[in-house]
Every structure is written in C-alpha cells, then in structure tokens.
Amino acid sequence: MKRLLLWVVMVVLMVAVLLGGAGAALYAMTGENKLPSEHPTFGGTALEPNGFEWTVPVLGEYLERHFNEPTNLTVQQLGDMGDVRPELVLPEWAGRSELTLTAPDGTVALTGDAAGYTDFVFSQNGEYDLQLTLYRDHSAEAPGLSSGWYAYHAGFTVNMQPKAVLSTDSAPQGTIVAVWVTGILDGSTPTLDTDLGTVWFRPTQTGYMGYIPVTYNAEGGEHIMTLTCGELVQELTLSVTEMSATTVQTESEPEIAGAGEEYRNAIWPLYTSSESGKLWQGAFAAPSNSAVTVPYGARLMADGSSAGRSTGLTYGNAEMGSQVSATQNGTVVYAGTLALSGGTVVIDHGCGVKSYLFGMGEVLVQKGQSVTKGDQVGTATDAHDLIFELRIGSKSVDPAPAIKGASGLQFQENR
C-alpha cells in the first residue's frame, strides 16, 4: 500500500513538473507578436503607439503574460494636411475608443468616442493635437485573444481654404449637378444665385453639398452662378446642353372641372419646403417592375397637337393591382387621391429632393409616415398611367440617372 501511494505521488510530481515545464515553455514563447499589429491611420498615415498595456492568455485563464509600456511625451508629427479633411480609420480589433482633439487655440474641439470624429467639422486653421486610446476588452467568446489598449499621440496642421466646385462643368437638360463647398470655417451656410432653380445645401464632413436642377427646358449655353458663403464669393460656370427628345403619341385627357385648382393647391406648396438633411442613400429604385413607356423630356402629341413635355417617367403598362414602391428613403408629405392625377404620393428625401408618384389606384401610406426604398406605397390601376417625377423644388429632372446611381445626387454622397 505504501509503495502504491509513493508511486502515485511520484506520478503526480512528474505530471506537475511536465506541466510546469510546458507552461514555462509556452510562457517564454508568448511574445508581443500576440498583440494586435494593425494600427489606426489618420490622413493616410499609420499612427504609432505611444504606450500600451496588454494581457495575453498562455494557458486559458490559468496563466497569462502581461506586456506594458508607459505613455510618454513623444508626439508623432503628421505634418500639414493642407485643405483636405484628414480621415480617421480604426482597425477592426478596436472595440472601444477614447479621443481628444485640441484646437490651435488650446480649447478641446472634440472629446469622447472616436466615432464622433465622423461628423466633426474643423472651425479653425492651425496646429491640432490628437490623443487616441483604443481598447480590446476580454471576450468570453474569444478567450484566446489578448486584451488591453494602445495609446496614440499625434500633431497635425490644417489649412482650409474656402472654395466651391461643380460635379461637372457641362450637363444636358434633365440632369442634376452637385456643388461642393469646402473649407468653410466660420459656420456660414452657402447660397447659390442661379436661374436654374432653388438649391438647398446640406452640411457634410468637409463643408456643404447642394444640388442644382437642370430641367428639360433650361436654356442652353453657359450659366454664370454666384456662390456666397461668409467671406467666400465665387463665380461658377455651368454649360447646359440640349437633350435629345423623342416624340410620343398620347391620348388627350378629358377636362375635369376644378381638377387643376385642386392639384395646384395640394402639390405646388410642396415645392418650397423640404427636410434639411439628406435621407436618401445610393441609387434610387424604380417604383414599378414594368417598363418605361414614355421617357423624361419626351415631346407629347395628342390629336396632332403638342401636349407639352414629359416631366417624369411613365410606366404605362403597370398591371392593375401591382405594387408601387417608394423610390428612396424619406418622409411622406402628401398621400391622397386627386381628380387630375389619381392616387398620389409625394416623398421628401431632403435637400429639396422629392419623388412624386401619380396615377395609383390605391394609396397605402399616410402623410408624415417614414418609408424606406422599396416599401409599398400603393397599387397601380388601369384608370391612370403610373408616373414617377423627381423634382428639386419646382424643377423636374430625369429620374433615370438617379435610378442608375449616376446622378449628381450620388456625387461624393458619403462626404
């Protein structure tokens, strides 16, 4: 019995020695290569760690190795960023963050989670101080990963110069041209003096973005526009070219007493107001799965006489009862039935941009309702042709480029 007990003790000791040796070997082999190697970038330059503290599991929760380096006074100098807003990109491993951005005058311009930098707008030129700490906390789902933090400290200079540029210098009738204003530091909001239509501006990370409607009958040739924003007064020149227009035979619409006045009272007031922010994202969607039978800008002929121009896309073959969908995210600002246009839904997408859906048999949304691109807003009918108009203010533009994602509405839209 004593010999058996002694043998058991010896086995236990040998196992302990082996485990201890294995643990020591694993501990020795666990180095800083187990720490995250990817670091954030700012203005395209990788930030260098200025202090860290990490815990690396060696044998689960039973044995860990710690690595640390205290923060110091070293400041990584990133140089002059010029008039370009530097982009902050965090590594995938970062679960939490703390950021402090100090302005040239010594005041704290931004503090808190690094996500706040996404909407930050520089209001001063000069030297900025950036302090950033990124954390990866211990996770029960991934217990083998190291946990801890890296600290970063960098200095950089911005020198914003106010200017405005157009998304294109030449545009055919029916298109939308974006105007991008950058380098505005005094908080002023731009205005654009132009004969092409009302332009709403939205704030962006780098300044402001506005959208110029070039409707089907805008005068061809050069249009001189004056942009004003604080001390910035800049002339912009846009050359408008004539669009090619097809001729489409259509049927005369019967006159309905009071229908025109009813339409004007319901729809025209919508031209002058809009959500201030941008609600759309990416390409617009067609409201119907059927084909377009009359394109934007087409010359309409009825009984041998001119019946005007098409101010939208007509889906004349939309099947009775088929779905009519929201073309983009937005807020319904009109929903009802009008004698002139049948079931009508108007969706405000912000910045003066609205979708007008005419000719529905049934309207399935209400005024004030928020909709997402693709949501059903009504059904088609045989009594009217389904028509999709896209307008900025009162000016109609061709919805086709917006559906393709090639409109001025998509220009630098994530800025």
N, C-alpha and C positions, 0 to 999 in steps of 0.2 A: 504493500500500500504506500509505504514511504517512497519506494522507488518510482511508483506511478505518479505520485504527487510531485516529486522532484522533476520527473520528465515533463510533466505539464508546465511547471514553472519555467523550465528551460525553453520549451517551445514558445511560451508567451513572450519570454525575454527576446528570443531570436526574432519573433514576428515584430516586436516593438522596435528592435534595432533596425530591421529591414525597412519598416515603415518610416522610422525616423530618418534613415539614410535616404530613402526615396523622397521624403518630404524635403530634406535638406537640399537634395539634388534639384528637385523641382523649384524650390525657393531660389536657389542660385541661378537657375536658368530663366527665371521670370524677371525680365528686364523692362526698360522703358519702351521697348518695341511693342509692348502690350497696350500702350496708351494710344489714344486717337492721334493719327498723323495728319489728318486734314484740318486746316485752319481757315478761318473766315477770310474773305477778301473785301477790300474797300477800294473803290475806284480801280478795280482790276489788279490790285497788289495784295499779295498774301500778307496778313498780319502775323507778326512774330510774337510768340508767348512771352509775357513779362510776369513770370511767376505761375506756379501751378501746385496742385495737391491732388494726388490720385491714390486710390486703393485698388489693387489688383488681386483677385482671388487666385490662390495657389492650389488649395485643396478645399474647394467649396467655401463654406462659412467657417471652416475649422482653421484654416491657415491663409493669411493674406500678407501681401507685401505692400508697403507704403512708399510712395515717391513724392517728394515735395521740393519746391524751390521758392523761396520767399520773393514777393514782388519787390521791385527796386525803382529807382527814379529814372531809369532809361526810357526815353520817348522815341519811338520809331518815327522818323520824319518821312512823310509820304510826298512832300513837295507841293507844287502849285497845281491844283486841279483845274485851273482856268475857269471858263464859264460853263463847264459841264458838271451837273449834279452827280457826285460820286455815288455809286451803287454799293450797298452793303449786302453781301451774300454769306449766309451762315452755313456751316457744314451740317450734314444730315444727323450727326450724332448729338448735336446740341438740343437738349430738352428744355432748358430754361436759360434765360439771359438777363443780364443787368447792364444797362447802357447809360452813360452820362456824357452829354455833349456840351462843352463850354464854348460860348461865343467869343469873338475877338474882344468884346468889352468886358469880359470876365463874368458875365451872367450865365446861368445854366439855361441853355436853349432847349434841352431835351433830357429827360431822365425817365427811367423805367425800363420796361421790356423793350428789347431791340426791335420788336415788331412796330413800335411807334415811329421808327425812322421812315417807314414806308410812306407815311403821309406828311413827313416833316418838310417844311419849305424854308430855305435859307432866307434870312431877313437882313444879313449883314455880309459885307465882304471883309476878308482878312483871315487871320490865323485862328483855327479851331483846335480844340483839344478833345480827343475821343478816348474814353475809357470803357472797356467792354469786358465782361466776365461771362463765360459760357459754362454751363453745368450739364453733366450727365449723371442723373441720380441712379441709385441702385434699383434694379428691376428684378422682381421675383420671376418674371417671365424669361429673363436672360441673366441668370445668376453668374454666368461665367464672364460677363463683361466688366471692365474696370469702371469705377465710378469716381467722380471728382470734378475738378474745374481747371480751366485755363484763364489767365488774365491777360489782357492786351492793353497797350497804351500807345497812342499814335497822335501825331500832329499833322495838320494839313492846311492848305490855304485855298480859299475860293475867291474868284474874281469875276462875279457875274456881270455881264454886260447886256442890258435890255435890247431885245431885237425880236422881230416877227418874221416868220417865213410861211409861205404857202405850200400845201402838199403838192401842188403843181402850178406851173405858170400859164398853162393853156388847158382849157376844158371845154368839151362840147356842151351844147344846151342839154339840160336834163340831169346834169351831174351835181355832185356836192364836192366842194373844195374846202379842205380844212385849213385854218390859220392857227399857227402855233406860236405863242408868245412866251419867251423865256427871259430869265434874268431880272424879273421884277422883284425888287426888294422892299418897296415901301408899302406893300399891301394894296396898291391901286388895282382896280378892275378895268380891263380894256374895253374900249368901244371901237366899232368899225363903221366909218361913214362910207356907205356904198349904195348904189342904185339897184343892186341885185336883190336886196331883201334884208329883213331883220336878222341879225346874228346874235345868238346867245353864247356866252362864254362860260366854261366850267373850269374850276381850279384843278391843276394837275400837280404832280410831284415837282415839276420844273417850272411851272408858271400857269398858263391858261391855254385852253383849246376852244376854238369856235368853229362854226360850220356855216359856210356860205352857200345858199341855194342858187343854182344856175338853172332857172326854169326853162321850159320848152320855147318860150318866146322872148328870152333875154336877148337884148340887142347884141349882134355880133361885133367883134372888134375888141379893142383894148378898153378895159375899165380901170380907171385910176381910183384906188381906195385909200382912205387915210385912217390909220390906226393910231389911237391915242391911249396912253396908259401912264399916268403920272407924268414924269418928265420926258417919256418916250413919245415922239410924234414921228411916224414913219409912213411913207407912201409905198403902197404895194400895187403892182400892175398885174391884172389877170386878163388874158386874151381868151375871148369866148368865140368858139367856132360853131357854125350851124350844124345841127344834127340832120342826118338823113331820115326822112319821114315817109312811111308808106301811106297809101290811101286805102281806106276800108269803107265798104258799103254797109250802112246800118239802117235800121228802121226808125222812122220818126216816132218820137214819144208823144202820146196824147197829152194835151194840156189839161191840168187839173187845177181848178180854181183854188187859189191860196197856197198851193204847194210850194211855190218859190219863196214866198214870205216865211212860211213855216220853216223851210230849210235854212234860210238866212238867219233867222232868229235862233235856231238851235246850233248851227255849225259855225257861223262866222265869228262869234265871240271867242271860240276856242283858239283862233289864230293868234291872239295877243297875249296869251298866258302859257306857262309851262312849268314843269318841275325844274328846279335849278340844277339838280345833279344829273349824272349820266346813269340811266337804268339799263341800257342795252349792253350786250357783251357778244362780240363776234358777229358773224353773219346773221342776217335776218332770214326768216323762213317764209316760204310761200304759204298763203292762207288756205290753199286748196291743192289737192293732188291732181286736179285736172290741168290741162294745158292752157297756156295763154292764147286767147283768140284775137285780142286786139292789144298791140304793144303800146307803150307810153309814147306820146307825141304823134301818134298816127293822125292823119287828116281824115276826118269823118265826113262821109257824103250820105245824104238821105234824100231820096226822091230827086236826084240830080242837083241838089243844092248843098252847099257847105253846112255842116252841122257842128263845126268847131274842131277842136283837137282833143285827143285822148289825154287826160291828166293822170292816168294810172294804168294799171294792168287789168284787163278784163278776162275773166275766166268764164266764157260764155257757155261752156259745156259741162260746168259743175253739175253733178247729178242731184236730183231732188232728194233732200234729206241728208246729203253728205256733209261731213264735218267741215266747218270753217274754223281755222285756228288763229291764235294770236301770233303775230309775226315776230314779236320780240317781247322781252320783259317790260313791264310798265304798269301804269295805273289807268283804269277805265275812266274816262272823263265824260263820255256820253254813251248811253245804251238805250235804244228805243226804236220805234218804227215811224218813219216819215213818209208822207204821201209821194214825195219825189224820188226817194232813194230806198224805200223799203226798210227792212231791218238794218239798223245802222249801229256800228260800234266804233268808237274813237278811243285809241290807246295812246297815252302820253308816255314817251320814252325818255323825256328830259331834254334840256338844252334846245327847246323849241321843236323837237322832232316828234311827229305824231303819225300813227297809222290810222287811216280812215277805211273802214270796211263797209261797203254799201251792197245792197241787194240781197240781204239774207231773208229767209222765210221765218226763222225763229231766232230770237236773241236770248242767250243763256247766261249772260253776265249782267251785273248791275253797276251803276255809277259808283266810283270810289273803290271798286274791287281791284286788288292786285292780281296780275296774271303773269305767267311765265311763258316763254316762247314755246309754242306747240299746244298750249291749253285750248280746249274747245271753247269758242265764244258764241257759236251759233251754228245754224244749218243752212244749206243752200236751198234755193227754190226755183221753180220754173217760171215764176211770175216776174223775176228780175234777173239780170246778169250780175254775177258777183264781181265787184270791182275793188281793187286794192290801190289806194292812193297813199303816197308817202309825202309829207309836207314838212317844211321848216317854216314856221309862221304860216303865212298865207300862200307861200310859193310851193307849187308841186314840183317834185323831182322824180326821176325814173327809179322805181324800186328794184329793177333788175340787178344793177351793180351791188346794191346792199344785200340782196339775196345771195349773190356770188361771193360776198365778203370782200369786194374790190371797190367799195365806196369810200369817200372821204370820211365817213363815219367810223371806219376801221383804221384810219391813219393814226399811227402811234397811240392806239387807244389805251394801252396799259401804262402810258406815261403818267 
